[in-house]
Amino acid sequence: MIEKFLKEFGITMALPVERVGRSFFVVRDKDLLSKMPVYINECIAHLRGETVLPSVGFLQRIGKRAKWRVVVNSDGEWLFICGRDLFGKSIVSHNNPQPGDRVVVLNQHGECLGYGDVAAPLDEKRVVVRRLFDIGHLLRRGKKKRF
């Protein structure tokens, strides 16, 4: 499942990954799995339904190896982390992804903020990248709704 997730970004690397419950771990000693651990070594992702949610560290590794990238300005960075889609005016540079491509979103320091799908040519003024996951998700999911 992780290989399929990475392939969406154009990454073809093999990881020694094992699934424990809803989480994926990089496991170097598979003998420990027979003891039915709750947590083992480095956790790289969790499953929510059929969706893979990468850890922050794993997201940074994906950002460095992904085939398609967009770099956003500080305004676009803030809006993306707050859960918004990207407009063309927020994009500072890119490596020519086409509509339908999965892209990682980087800030101007090269840090991966998340990823999304290209919805329109990147030089347009409307929404051009639909957000799928961002690092702000980890903060927003703990937010409780008030009645």
Protein Blocks (a to p, Z undefined) as FASTA:
>chain_A
ZZmmmmmnopacddddddehjbccddfblmlmmnopabecjafbdcehjaccddfklmmm
mmmmpmbdcdddfklmmmmmnopacdfklpmbdehiaehiacddddfkopafbdcddfbd
fkbcbdfbdcfbdfklmmmmmpccdZZ
